[in-house]
């Protein structure tokens, strides 16, 4: 599924100015622990978090995420928006809780199929 389809179907509000939304989403990940995201999320995934500080954009661009969704109407700080813009990383917000947005992503077919060890 393409990112623009996810954005439209879930009515996400974009806070960055990044306009290239035609990338294919490779899966999803949810966590508020940055080190966990760095160790587990994969390039092309959507990351769901409740954090809104500039480090989310740093982690997202480092991994090569498709997008970040900040859940629960949490505030995204201006420096996070600027860093997202600088790194061509789309950041969205939603009033839905992390639980609800992850469930909605899953219903759309955005899953997290980690390699079995």
C-alpha positions as CSV (number, residue, x, y, z in Angstrom):
1,X,0.0,0.0,0.0
2,X,1.3,3.5,-0.8
3,X,1.7,6.1,1.9
4,X,-0.7,8.5,0.3
5,X,-3.5,5.8,0.5
6,X,-2.7,5.3,4.3
7,X,-2.8,9.1,4.9
8,X,-6.2,9.5,3.1
9,X,-7.9,6.4,4.6
10,X,-6.8,7.2,8.1
11,X,-7.3,11.0,7.7
12,X,-3.8,11.8,9.0
13,X,-2.8,15.4,9.4
14,X,0.6,16.1,7.8
15,X,2.8,18.5,9.8
16,X,5.8,18.5,7.6
17,X,5.9,20.0,4.1
18,X,7.3,16.8,2.5
19,X,5.1,16.1,-0.5
20,X,6.4,12.8,-1.9
21,X,3.8,10.4,-0.6
22,X,3.8,7.8,-3.4
23,X,6.3,5.4,-1.7
24,X,5.2,1.9,-0.8
25,X,4.9,1.2,2.9
26,X,7.0,-1.8,3.9
27,X,5.3,-2.4,7.3
28,X,4.8,-0.7,10.7
29,X,6.3,-0.4,14.1
30,X,5.1,1.1,17.3
31,X,7.2,2.1,20.3
32,X,8.1,5.2,22.4
33,X,11.6,3.9,23.2
34,X,14.0,5.4,20.6
35,X,16.7,2.7,21.1
36,X,14.0,0.0,20.6
37,X,12.9,1.7,17.3
38,X,16.5,1.9,16.1
39,X,17.1,-1.8,16.8
40,X,13.8,-3.1,15.4
41,X,12.2,-0.8,12.8
42,X,13.1,-1.4,9.2
43,X,13.5,1.0,6.2
44,X,10.2,1.8,4.6
45,X,8.1,1.3,7.7
46,X,5.7,3.7,9.4
47,X,6.6,4.3,13.0
48,X,3.8,5.1,15.5
49,X,4.8,7.0,18.6
50,X,3.5,9.6,21.1
51,X,6.8,11.5,21.2
52,X,7.1,14.8,19.3
53,X,10.6,16.0,19.9
54,X,13.3,16.4,17.3
55,X,14.9,13.0,18.0
56,X,12.0,11.2,16.3
57,X,13.0,12.8,13.0
58,X,16.6,12.0,13.6
59,X,15.8,8.3,14.2
60,X,13.3,8.2,11.4
61,X,15.8,9.5,8.8
62,X,18.6,7.4,10.2
63,X,16.5,4.2,9.6
64,X,14.9,5.4,6.4
65,X,11.3,5.2,7.5
66,X,8.4,5.9,5.2
67,X,6.8,8.2,7.8
68,X,6.2,8.9,11.5
69,X,2.7,9.1,13.0
70,X,2.5,10.9,16.3
71,X,-0.6,9.5,18.1
72,X,-2.9,10.8,20.8
73,X,-2.9,14.4,19.6
74,X,0.6,14.7,21.1
75,X,2.3,18.0,20.1
76,X,5.0,17.8,17.5
77,X,7.7,20.4,18.4
78,X,8.8,22.9,15.7
79,X,12.3,21.6,15.7
80,X,11.0,18.1,14.9
81,X,9.0,19.5,12.0
82,X,12.0,21.3,10.7
83,X,14.3,18.3,11.0
84,X,11.6,16.2,9.2
85,X,11.5,18.7,6.4
86,X,15.3,18.8,6.2
87,X,15.4,15.0,5.9
88,X,12.4,14.6,3.6
89,X,10.7,12.6,6.3
90,X,6.9,13.0,6.5
91,X,5.5,13.4,10.0
92,X,1.8,13.1,10.7
93,X,-0.5,13.5,13.7
94,X,-3.7,11.8,14.7
95,X,-6.1,12.1,17.6
96,X,-6.3,8.3,17.7
97,X,-4.4,6.5,20.5
98,X,-1.4,4.4,19.5
99,X,-3.5,1.3,20.1
100,X,-6.3,2.5,17.7
101,X,-4.0,3.8,15.0
102,X,-2.0,0.6,14.9
103,X,-5.2,-1.4,14.7
104,X,-6.3,0.8,11.8
105,X,-3.0,0.3,10.0
106,X,-3.3,-3.4,10.5
107,X,-6.8,-3.4,9.0
108,X,-5.3,-1.7,5.9
109,X,-2.7,-4.5,5.6
110,X,0.2,-2.6,7.1
111,X,1.8,-5.3,9.3
112,X,5.1,-6.0,11.0
113,X,6.4,-9.3,9.7
114,X,9.8,-9.6,11.4
115,X,12.2,-12.3,10.3
116,X,11.8,-15.5,12.4
117,X,15.1,-16.4,14.2
